Amino acid sequence: FNVRFSDAITSVIKDEAANITLEISPHPVLATSIRECYELTNQQQSAPLILSTLKGKENKQITLLTSLAQLTTSSHVW
């Protein structure tokens, strides 16, 4: 069973013109790979907004609220 992460993310970027990603996990392990997929598609006019809900040992509440604040105050359409 192979996971085709790059193919899946690239498909979402192309089909949905997505430029915001919210990684829901205990640690942002996919952010770099997601950013690389955006760079490979070359379709984005502006840099994507890649947010995390949790970051390892950082304060969980502050991390989540900071990401939500970035989401609501960004110029990205969601």
C-alpha positions in Angstrom: 0.0 0.0 0.0 1.7 3.2 -1.2 0.8 6.7 0.0 0.9 9.2 -2.8 1.1 12.3 -0.7 2.6 14.6 -3.3 0.1 13.5 -6.0 -2.8 14.0 -3.6 -1.8 17.5 -2.4 -0.9 18.6 -6.0 -4.3 17.5 -7.2 -6.0 19.5 -4.4 -3.9 22.6 -5.3 -4.7 22.4 -9.0 -8.4 21.5 -8.7 -9.4 23.7 -5.8 -6.9 26.6 -6.2 -6.2 26.0 -2.5 -3.7 28.3 -0.8 -4.5 27.5 2.9 -3.6 24.3 4.7 -4.4 23.6 8.3 -2.4 20.6 9.6 -4.3 18.9 12.3 -1.7 16.8 14.1 0.3 16.8 17.4 3.3 18.2 15.5 3.6 19.9 12.1 5.4 17.2 10.2 3.8 17.7 6.8 4.3 21.5 6.4 7.6 21.3 4.5 6.2 18.7 2.1 3.1 20.7 1.6 5.1 23.8 0.8 7.2 21.8 -1.7 4.1 20.7 -3.5 2.9 24.4 -3.8 6.3 25.3 -5.2 6.2 22.5 -7.7 2.8 23.5 -9.1 3.9 27.1 -9.7 0.3 28.1 -9.8 0.2 30.3 -6.7 0.5 34.0 -7.1 1.0 34.4 -3.4 2.7 32.2 -0.8 0.5 29.6 0.7 -0.7 29.9 4.3 0.3 26.7 6.1 -0.9 26.5 9.7 -0.6 24.0 12.5 -3.0 23.2 15.3 -0.3 21.9 17.6 3.5 22.1 17.8 5.1 19.5 20.0 5.7 20.8 23.5 4.5 24.3 22.9 1.4 25.5 24.7 -1.5 23.9 22.9 -4.1 26.5 23.5 -1.8 29.4 22.4 -0.7 27.5 19.2 -4.2 26.7 18.1 -5.5 30.2 18.8 -2.5 31.8 17.0 -3.2 29.7 14.0 -6.9 30.6 14.0 -6.0 34.3 14.4 -3.6 34.0 11.4 -6.4 32.3 9.4 -9.0 34.9 10.1 -6.7 37.9 9.6 -5.0 36.7 6.4 -5.8 38.1 3.0 -6.3 34.5 1.8 -9.7 33.5 0.7 -11.2 30.6 2.6 
